[in-house]
Amino acid sequence: MEECISVFDMLKIGVGPSSSHTLGPWRAAERFLAELEAKNILEQTNRIVVDLYGSLSLTGTGHATDLAVMLGLTGQDPEYIPIENIDTIIQSIQKTHQLHLAEKKNISFNPTTDIIFNKKFLPFHSNGMSFTAFTDTKEYKSTFYSIGGGFVVKEERATAKKKLEVKCAFPFPIDNADQLLVYMQEENKSVSEIVYENEKSMRTEPEIHSELMRVWDTMLECMYIGCHSEGILPGGLNVRRRAFDMHQNLIGLANYNNPQEWLESIRHTEVKFRQILKWVSCFALSVNEVNAALGRVVTAPTNGSAGVIPAVLMYYLCIENHQAGEKEIKQFLLVAGEIGSLFKKGATISAAMGGCQAEIGVSSAMAAAALCELMGGAPEQVLMAAEIAMEHHLGLTCDPIGGLVQIPCIERNTMGAIKAINAAELALETDPKNAKVPLDKVIATMWRTAQDMNTKYKETSEGGLAISVNMADC
């Protein structure tokens, strides 16, 4: 039975540095508050204890999981909270040991003792967490799982899969790439057109337009902020922001006042051939430096891989087609979202389950397919572009130093973006009849690879660069 996943499920607006370790726990905390409200327990609650398990525990501090659950318990929304308010709220909780629960009442909360890091893994998923609310007479406990890309489920192991597979009401329900291709051939439509019809079953056309442009505006603002921010990223690795200097060297003395003017300034800048890869890298770096600093980004499909899709879309707007506008932006996002959903259905978008192939690999495939369609690729070539991009990310591990979404995560976004562009170009130059590996096969291969991968290479900071490089040496 097909899982009904919207483009806006794959492209979520939130706060960095991690969709599964920050945005997911934040949303889980919000859902826990809703449960307390529904059970009429919230007003009587005088203490809450949070247990983090598995990957959430092992890299929780570096991924700001502890901060995310505190912000979620205060009732703040990651889409709309002013970024400058985050430090103030957190510092207040840490200093006073008081938390303003759901913006309604103060309760005692000491982050040191009330957030517990448990290294053991819960059976259903690597990213498990439990919230326990205490009143004068009873306690209420609820367990959630952050399964990647900001998705959160609350399931027991035996019923989780069944609950996830709800009946899809899309006019073109899609479970795999082969089904998508059949729809495109039968309806004589592109990927974006099929996806648009599905989105229309849930939202009005003005709502789709507005939300897609809100996603893009968030991406653009994120790149703008990243290209104009200097300094050292937080966390203790002493990683210096590089997008600022790279951007200054590329754009020179251009004048602009906001992200839109900045975009137009770049589009009118003469770009030499050897500068193209620098621009793409600059765009990708800028996003993930903002992400690492707890800024606002768009999951694509995760926060750790948030820089690939905006970087490739900027490449198209600034290098390939200076006349492109909202139509092409929406088309790109629709294709990217659908390709991401295929990987979520057939494999995973969680690094804790599949390593970095599930994040950078998937984002590269999403961007490659979207770029291929915009550059005139046939439906078969669009799917081929996604396959090529993922094929060359298979086996990529997740080994963040210090549990921070910085090394190697930030640079990996530049590699994913460049590979996406190359994959799209290769697909455009290939006759689909000569294709050897279908997209569904590479998705299945990615999932098998994830299952075979040693656990220490799945976002635990217990393998790879995370143990080869000591934080003290950075």
C-alpha positions in Angstrom: 0.0 0.0 0.0 1.4 3.4 -1.0 2.6 5.9 1.6 1.2 9.3 0.8 4.2 11.7 1.2 3.9 15.4 0.2 6.7 17.5 -1.2 6.3 19.6 2.0 7.0 16.5 4.1 10.4 16.3 2.4 11.1 20.0 2.4 10.4 21.2 5.9 11.4 24.5 7.4 13.2 24.2 10.7 16.2 25.0 12.9 19.6 23.3 12.6 21.8 21.5 13.0 20.1 18.1 12.4 16.6 17.1 11.2 16.6 13.8 13.0 18.5 14.9 16.1 17.2 18.5 16.4 14.0 19.0 14.5 12.6 15.6 15.2 13.1 15.7 19.0 11.7 19.3 18.9 8.6 18.1 17.1 8.3 15.1 19.5 8.3 17.4 22.5 5.5 19.4 20.9 3.5 16.2 20.4 4.1 15.2 24.0 2.6 18.6 25.1 -0.4 17.9 22.9 -0.8 14.5 24.6 -0.7 16.1 28.0 -3.3 18.6 26.9 -5.6 15.9 25.5 -5.3 13.9 28.8 -5.8 17.0 31.0 -2.4 16.5 32.6 -0.6 19.6 31.5 -1.9 21.9 34.2 -1.0 19.5 36.9 2.5 18.7 35.6 5.3 19.9 37.9 8.3 18.1 36.4 9.3 16.4 33.1 12.2 14.0 32.5 13.5 13.3 29.0 15.4 10.1 28.2 17.4 10.0 24.9 18.5 6.7 23.5 20.9 5.3 21.0 22.2 7.7 18.3 20.2 10.6 20.0 22.3 10.0 23.1 25.7 9.4 21.5 25.6 12.6 19.4 22.9 14.4 21.2 25.0 17.2 22.6 26.8 17.9 19.3 23.4 17.9 17.5 21.7 20.1 20.1 19.1 17.4 20.9 19.0 18.6 24.5 18.4 22.2 23.4 15.7 21.1 21.0 13.6 19.2 23.5 13.8 22.1 25.9 12.6 24.5 23.2 9.9 22.1 22.1 8.7 21.8 25.7 8.4 25.6 26.0 6.0 25.5 23.1 8.3 27.3 20.6 7.8 26.5 16.9 11.0 25.7 14.9 9.5 27.2 11.7 8.8 30.6 13.2 10.8 31.1 16.4 13.1 34.2 16.0 16.6 32.6 15.9 18.0 35.3 18.2 15.6 34.2 20.9 17.0 30.6 21.1 20.1 31.5 23.3 18.0 33.6 25.6 15.5 30.8 26.3 18.1 28.2 26.8 20.3 30.3 29.0 17.3 31.2 31.2 16.4 27.5 31.7 20.0 26.6 32.5 20.4 29.5 34.9 17.1 29.4 36.7 16.3 25.6 36.4 12.8 26.7 35.4 11.0 25.9 32.1 8.0 27.8 30.9 6.0 24.7 29.9 3.9 25.1 26.7 4.1 28.9 27.3 1.6 28.3 30.2 3.3 27.6 33.5 6.7 27.4 35.0 8.0 24.0 36.2 11.2 22.9 37.8 13.6 21.7 35.1 17.4 21.1 35.5 18.9 20.1 32.1 21.8 18.3 33.8 19.5 15.8 35.6 16.2 16.0 33.7 17.7 15.1 30.3 19.2 11.6 30.5 21.6 10.3 27.9 21.2 6.5 27.6 23.6 4.8 25.3 21.4 1.7 24.8 19.4 1.5 21.6 15.6 1.0 21.6 14.5 -1.9 19.3 12.4 0.0 16.8 14.8 2.7 15.7 18.2 4.2 16.5 16.7 7.6 17.4 14.4 6.9 20.4 13.3 9.2 23.2 10.9 9.1 26.1 9.2 11.9 27.9 7.8 11.4 31.4 5.5 14.0 33.0 5.1 14.0 36.8 2.2 15.4 38.8 1.6 15.2 42.6 -0.2 11.9 42.2 0.9 10.2 39.0 3.2 10.1 36.0 2.7 9.8 32.3 5.3 8.4 29.9 5.3 8.5 26.1 8.0 7.3 23.6 8.8 8.7 20.2 11.2 7.9 17.4 12.8 10.4 15.1 13.2 8.5 11.8 15.0 11.1 9.6 14.1 14.3 7.9 12.1 15.6 10.8 9.6 12.8 10.7 8.5 11.5 14.1 6.5 8.3 14.8 5.1 7.0 18.0 4.8 3.3 17.6 5.4 -0.1 19.1 7.7 -2.3 17.0 5.0 -4.7 16.0 2.5 -2.1 14.6 4.8 0.7 13.4 5.0 -0.4 9.7 1.3 -1.1 9.5 0.5 2.3 11.0 2.8 4.1 8.6 1.3 2.5 5.5 -2.0 4.5 5.4 -4.2 4.5 2.3 -2.9 7.2 -0.1 -5.6 9.5 -1.6 -3.3 10.9 -4.3 -4.7 10.6 -7.9 -1.3 9.2 -8.7 -0.2 7.1 -5.7 3.5 6.3 -6.1 5.4 3.6 -4.3 8.5 3.4 -6.5 10.2 4.9 -9.5 8.7 2.3 -12.0 5.1 3.4 -11.0 6.1 7.0 -11.4 7.5 6.3 -14.9 4.3 4.5 -15.9 2.2 7.5 -14.8 4.4 9.9 -16.8 4.2 7.7 -19.9 0.4 7.1 -19.7 -0.4 10.8 -18.9 2.3 12.3 -21.1 3.4 14.4 -18.1 6.7 15.2 -16.5 7.7 14.3 -12.9 6.8 17.8 -11.7 3.4 17.7 -13.4 2.5 14.3 -11.8 3.6 15.6 -8.4 1.7 18.8 -8.8 -1.5 16.9 -9.5 -0.9 14.9 -6.3 -0.3 18.1 -4.3 -3.6 19.6 -5.6 -5.5 16.8 -3.9 -4.4 18.2 -0.5 -4.0 22.0 -1.1 -5.3 24.7 -3.4 -3.1 25.9 -6.2 -2.5 29.3 -4.5 -1.5 27.4 -1.3 0.9 25.2 -3.2 2.5 28.2 -4.9 2.8 30.1 -1.6 4.3 27.2 0.3 6.8 26.3 -2.4 7.9 29.9 -2.6 8.2 30.1 1.2 10.5 27.1 1.0 12.6 28.7 -1.7 12.7 32.1 0.1 13.9 30.3 3.3 16.7 28.6 1.2 17.7 31.8 -0.4 17.7 33.7 2.8 19.8 31.0 4.4 22.4 31.2 1.6 22.4 35.0 1.9 23.0 34.9 5.6 25.7 32.2 5.2 27.6 34.3 2.6 27.5 37.3 4.8 28.5 35.8 8.2 32.0 35.6 9.5 33.6 33.9 12.5 33.9 30.5 14.2 31.1 28.0 14.3 29.9 27.0 17.8 30.6 23.6 19.3 34.3 23.5 20.1 35.8 22.3 16.8 36.9 25.9 16.0 35.6 25.6 12.4 36.0 28.9 10.6 33.2 29.9 8.3 34.5 29.8 4.7 31.5 30.9 2.7 32.0 34.6 3.6 35.6 34.8 2.2 34.7 32.7 -0.8 31.7 34.8 -1.6 33.7 38.1 -1.2 36.4 36.8 -3.6 33.7 35.8 -6.2 31.3 38.7 -6.2 33.7 41.6 -5.6 32.1 45.0 -5.0 28.5 44.3 -6.0 25.7 46.3 -4.4 22.5 44.8 -3.0 20.3 45.2 0.1 18.4 41.9 0.5 18.4 38.2 -0.7 16.5 38.9 -3.9 18.7 41.8 -4.9 21.7 39.6 -4.1 20.4 36.8 -6.4 20.0 39.3 -9.2 23.5 40.7 -8.6 25.0 37.2 -8.9 23.0 36.5 -12.1 24.5 39.7 -13.6 28.0 38.8 -12.5 30.4 37.5 -15.2 31.2 34.0 -14.2 34.3 32.4 -15.6 34.3 28.7 -16.3 36.7 27.9 -13.5 34.6 29.8 -11.0 31.4 27.8 -11.5 32.4 25.0 -9.1 33.5 27.7 -6.6 30.1 29.3 -6.7 28.3 26.0 -6.2 30.6 25.2 -3.3 30.0 28.6 -1.8 26.2 28.2 -2.0 26.4 24.8 -0.3 28.9 25.9 2.4 26.8 28.9 3.2 23.7 26.8 4.0 25.4 24.3 6.2 27.4 26.8 8.1 24.1 28.5 9.0 22.7 25.0 9.9 25.7 24.3 12.1 25.1 27.6 14.0 21.4 26.6 14.8 20.1 28.8 12.0 16.9 28.3 10.0 17.2 25.9 7.0 15.0 23.6 4.9 15.4 19.8 5.3 16.3 18.5 1.9 15.8 15.8 2.8 17.6 16.4 6.1 19.3 19.4 7.8 22.7 17.8 7.4 22.2 17.7 3.7 20.3 21.0 3.4 22.9 22.7 1.2 22.8 20.5 -1.9 19.4 21.4 -3.3 19.6 25.2 -2.9 23.2 25.1 -4.3 22.1 23.2 -7.4 19.0 25.4 -7.9 21.2 28.5 -7.6 23.5 27.0 -10.2 20.6 26.7 -12.6 19.3 30.2 -11.9 22.8 31.9 -12.0 24.6 29.8 -14.6 22.3 27.9 -16.8 19.2 30.1 -17.2 19.2 33.7 -16.2 15.6 34.1 -17.4 14.2 31.4 -15.0 11.8 32.5 -12.3 9.1 31.1 -10.0 7.9 28.6 -12.5 11.2 26.9 -12.7 11.9 27.2 -9.0 8.6 25.4 -8.2 9.3 22.8 -10.8 12.7 22.0 -9.3 11.3 21.7 -5.8 8.4 19.4 -6.9 10.8 17.0 -8.6 13.3 17.0 -5.8 10.6 16.4 -3.2 9.2 13.4 -5.1 12.6 11.7 -5.6 13.3 12.2 -1.9 10.0 10.5 -1.0 11.0 7.4 -3.2 14.1 7.0 -1.1 12.2 7.4 2.1 9.7 4.7 1.0 12.2 2.3 -0.4 15.1 2.8 2.0 15.8 5.5 4.5 16.7 9.2 4.8 18.1 8.7 8.3 21.9 8.7 8.8 21.3 6.8 12.1 19.8 4.0 10.0 21.8 4.3 6.7 24.9 6.4 7.1 25.5 9.6 5.1 24.4 7.9 1.9 20.9 8.4 3.3 21.5 12.1 3.6 24.0 13.5 1.1 23.4 10.7 -1.3 19.6 11.2 -1.3 19.9 15.0 -1.5 22.3 14.6 -4.5 19.8 12.3 -6.2 17.0 14.8 -5.6 18.9 17.7 -7.0 20.2 15.8 -10.0 16.7 14.7 -11.1 15.3 18.2 -10.6 18.1 19.8 -12.6 17.8 17.2 -15.3 14.1 18.0 -15.8 14.7 21.8 -15.9 17.4 21.2 -18.5 15.0 19.3 -20.8 15.6 15.8 -19.7 13.0 13.1 -20.7 11.2 11.3 -17.8 13.6 8.3 -18.2 16.6 10.6 -18.0 15.3 12.4 -14.9 15.1 9.1 -13.1 18.5 8.1 -14.5 20.0 11.3 -13.1 18.8 10.4 -9.6 20.2 6.9 -10.0 23.6 8.1 -11.2 23.9 10.5 -8.3 23.1 7.9 -5.7 25.2 5.2 -7.3 28.3 7.2 -6.5 27.3 7.8 -2.9 26.6 4.2 -2.0 28.3 3.2 1.3 29.0 6.7 2.4 29.3 6.6 6.2 28.2 9.1 8.8 31.1 9.9 11.2 30.8 13.4 12.5 33.7 14.6 14.7 32.5 15.4 18.2 28.9 14.6 17.1 28.8 18.0 15.4 27.2 18.6 12.0 30.4 20.2 10.8 33.3 17.9 9.9 32.9 16.3 7.4 29.2 17.3 7.0 29.6 20.8 5.7 32.1 20.0 2.9 30.1 16.9 1.9 27.3 19.2 0.8 29.6 20.8 -1.8 30.5 17.3 -3.1 26.9 16.2 -3.2 26.0 19.4 -5.2 28.8 19.0 -7.7 28.0 15.3 -8.2 24.3 16.2 -8.8 25.2 18.6 -11.6 27.5 16.0 -13.1 24.8 13.3 -12.8 22.3 15.4 -14.6 24.7 16.2 -17.4 25.5 12.5 -17.8 21.9 11.5 -17.9 21.1 14.2 -20.5 23.9 12.7 -22.7 22.7 9.1 -22.3 20.1 7.3 -24.3 17.7 5.7 -21.7 17.8 2.5 -23.7 21.4 2.1 -22.7 20.8 2.5 -19.0 21.9 -0.5 -17.0 20.7 0.3 -13.4 17.1 1.4 -12.7 16.5 3.9 -9.9 14.5 1.3 -7.9 17.5 -1.1 -8.0 19.8 1.5 -6.6 17.3 2.4 -3.9 17.1 -1.2 -2.9 20.9 -1.5 -3.0 21.2 1.5 -0.8 18.9 0.0 1.8 20.8 -3.3 1.7 24.1 -1.4 2.1 22.6 0.4 5.1 21.6 -2.8 6.7 25.1 -4.3 6.2 26.9 -1.2 7.4 28.5 -1.4 10.8 26.5 0.5 13.5 29.5 2.7 14.5 29.4 4.3 11.0 25.7 5.4 11.5 25.9 8.8 13.2 27.3 7.6 16.5 30.7 9.3 16.4 32.2 5.9 17.3 34.0 5.3 14.0 35.7 6.9 11.0 36.9 10.5 11.3 35.1 10.8 14.6 37.7 8.6 16.3 40.6 9.3 13.9 40.6 13.0 14.7 40.4 14.2 18.3 38.4 17.4 19.1 41.4 18.6 21.1 43.5 18.6 18.0 41.1 20.9 16.1 
